[in-house]
Structure formats: C-alpha cells, structure tokens
C-alpha cells in the first residue's frame, strides 16, 4: 500500500489577507483616480470624491494594520483626516462654504501626514522583504501612486490659498470642484516627467513642489521599482511555481 501524499497546509484567512494586502491599496487608488475623472461636477460628485478619499485612507490603514498591527500609530493618524474630510463636506453643503475653505488646509495637511506615514511603512516593508512576491511588487506600485497623490494634495493646498499659483489649461479645471482631478493629472504628468505643459506652476512654491516631485519619481522608478521587478524575475526563474 503506497503512502498518500501529504496535504499542503491550509492557509488561514488572515494569511491570505496579508498576502494580498497591497492589492487592496492599489485597487482603492485606482478607484479614486478613475472616480475623480468620471464623477459628475455636482454636489453628488463632491460626496463621491470625499468617499473615495476616505476609502483610500481606510484601505491603506488596513494594508498596514493587517500585517504590523500598529493600531495606535495608524488609528491616531487615520481618524483625523477622515473626520476633517466629512467636517469640511458638511460645512460646504449645509453651513458656510467660506468657513469650510479655512478647514481645507487642515484636511490636506492631515492627509499628507497620514499618507506619508503609510508610504514609509509600506516602502520599508517592501524593501526589506527576503523574497519578492507579486503582491510586494503591487505594494511598490502603490507607493508610487501614493507619492503622486500626496503631491496632488500638496498642489491643491497651494492653489486653495493662492489661485494664481498654478495656471490651468481651462477655466473648468480651476473650478473648486474639479481642481483635485486636474491636479492628480498634473501630479502624475510631473512624477512621470511627461510634462505636457498644459498646466503650469507659476509661484515659487508650486515650482519647487513640481521639480521635487519629478526628481523623487525618477529616483523611485530607477532604484526601488527596478530592484523589485528584478528580484521578482529572479525568484520566478528559480521557482516557476512560486506565487
């Protein structure tokens, strides 16, 4: 009687979620960028925009918490931007739009601080991995997209308090309800050094943000993503059945 082959160990649901955590962040980022492009320019569209921003915050918080369980760090940094997002939305729609504008800077600063923390944690997690998986490559892509989003929010902050800091290609792009979509486009045109020139930085701060983003994006692609993809190809070559 031949011995039966041992069954592979059953993967727990938590292990499965850990293996695919970066994919969740990437999906949320893609949804935000697609939603900002396709959403209607109306009150409902603004709520959709805030919902998608909140979804990105929750997805990135999940990405870190499911692996590192840094509840205090992520909780303290994730809750304030979500609260301010919806506080500002409530002020704009139901109370005083002018007062709401004064809260935009706080909202944006909190979001930049939170997303920068996430970039640091995911970036360290990906760069220190002993074996590069497909999900870790997706984590590297997520960090790249998060960098673009962080700079887009920084541009939004600059334009909110100095409408002449950035010259938009059309008046509609400069409208308060469409700025984020236009600045996400501008941010990724900058970080990829596409540089079409249809949106132009005019103030010193906007120009500084633009060239620092371009340099950061090129260094990230040349160093981090090249390393991740190279190691992933090596691992696939060594073990064709690896996941």
N, C-alpha and C positions, 0 to 999 in steps of 0.2 A: 504493500500500500504506500503510495507516494505521499510525501508531506505536502500539505496545502501551502501555497504561497502566503506569507503573512500579509494581512491587510494593511494598507497605508494608514498612518494615524489620522484620526478625524480632526479636521480643523474647526476650532471654536469660532463662534460668530464674531467675537472680539478680535481674534487673529485675522479673520477675513477683512474686517473693517480697518484694521491697522494697515494691512497690505494695500488697501485701495484708498487710503485717506487723502492722498494728494490729488487723486482723480476728482474727488468731491469739490475741492477748492477750485480746480481748473474748470469744472462744469459751471460753478457759480460765477466765475469771472467771465466765461463765455456768455452766459445768460445776461449778465449786466451789460456787456458791450453790445450784444445783439438787441437787448431791450431798449437801451438808450438810443439806438439808431432807429428802431421801428415804432417806439411808443408814440402816441398822439401828443400833439402840443396843446394840452388842455389840463384842467385840474386833475382829471383821472390819470393822465400821463405823468404828472408830478408825483402822485401817490405811487405809481408803478416804479418810478425812478428810485424813490426812497425805500420801497420794498426790496428792490434788487440790491441796493447798497447794504441794507440790513441783512439780506441773505448772504452776501459776500462776507460780512463780519461773522455771522454765525457759522458759515462753512469753514472759514479759516480758524475760528476758535475751536471747532470740532476737530480739525486737522491736527492741532497741537494737543488738545486735551486727550484724545483717544490714545495717543502714544506716550505723552510725557506726564499727563495728569497734573499740569501746573494750574490747578483750579484758582488759586489766589491771584497769580500773576495775570492770567487770561481774563478772569472774572472782573478784576479791577480795571483792566484796560478795554474790555469789550462792552461792558454795560454803559459807560458814559457816552460813547459815540452813538449807540442805538437810541438812548434816551434823548440826546440832543437832536438827532435826525427827526424824531417824531414830535419833539417840542417845537422845533422850527416849522415843521409842516402844519401843526395845529395853529401856531401864531399866524402863519401866512394865510391860511384858509378861513380862520374863524375870529381872528383878533386884530392884529396890527401888522401889516406887511413891513412897515418901516422898522418896527421893533424887531421883527424876525430877521431882518438883514443884519442887525447887530450881533445876532447869535450865529450867523454863518461862519464867522472866523473861528469861534469856539468849536463848532461842529467839525470844521475841517481840520483844525489842529488836533483834536481828539482822534479823528480818523487816521490822520497821518501818523500819529504816535502809535496807535494800535497796529496799523498795517506794517509799520517799520519793525515793531516787535515781532510780528509774525514772520516777516521776511528774514529776520535774524535767526529765529528758531528753526524755520524750515530750511533755510540755507545751511545752517550748521548741521542739521540732521542729514541733509543730502550729501554734503561734502565729506562727512565723517563716516559714511556707510562703508562697511567692509566689502559688500557685494552690491553692485548697482542693479536694481530691478527696473522694470518698465515704469512702475509707479514712482520711483525716485527720479526718473527722467521727467515724468509729468510734474513732479514737485519742482524740478529745476525750471520747467516752462512756467509753472505757476508763479515762482518768484520773479521771473522776467515780466510777466503780465502785471504782477502786483507793483513792481517798480514803476511801470508805465502808469498805473492807476494812481499811485502816490504822487507822481509829478503832475498828473492831470488835476488832482485835488489842490495841489500847491498853486498851479496856474489859476484855478478857479478862485482861490483866496485872493490872489493878486488882482484879478480882474474885478472881483466884488468890491474892492475898496479903491480901485483906480481903473475905471472903464477904458481909459486910453492906453493902458499898459500893453495890451495886445490888440493888434489890428486884425479883425475878422474879414473873411473874404466876402461875406454877405451880411446885411443887417440882421437877418433872421438868426444867424449863428451867434450874434452878440446879444440876443434876447436872453433874459434871465432864465427862462425855461429851457433853452437849448444850449446854454453855454457848456454844460458838462459833456454833452455828446460831442460838441465841436472841439473841446479841449482834450477829450480822450483821443479823438482823431489826431489832433496836433501833437499830443504827447507820444503816440506810437509812431507818427511820422518822424519825430525827433529821435526817439530812442533807437529806431532802426536806421537813422541817418538818411531817410528817404528824402526829406527836405524839399517838398514841392513849392514852398514859398507862398502858398495862398493865404496862410495865416502867419503873421509876422510879430515877433516880440519888439516892443518899442522902448519900454522902460529898462533901466539898468538891471533891476531885479528880475524881470521877465527874461532878459537876455542871459543873465547868469544862470538862471534855472535851466534855460534851453541848452547851453553848452555843457553844463554839468551832467544833464540827463544823457546827452549824446555820448559823452565820454564814458559814463557809467554803463550804458547799454552795450557799447562796443567791447569794453573790458569784460563784461559779464559773458557775452557770447564767446569771445576769444578764449577765455580762461575756464570758466565754470562749465558752460554747456558743452564745449569741445571735450573737456575731461569726462563729463558724464556719459556722453554718447560714445566716446572712445572706449571707456571701461565697459559699457553695456555691450558693445560689439565684441569685445574680448571675451566676456562671460558667455555670450551666446555661442561664440565659436568653440569655447572649451566645453560647454554643456548645452547641446541643442535643445534639451527638454526643460531647461530652466525657465522659470516664469518671471 
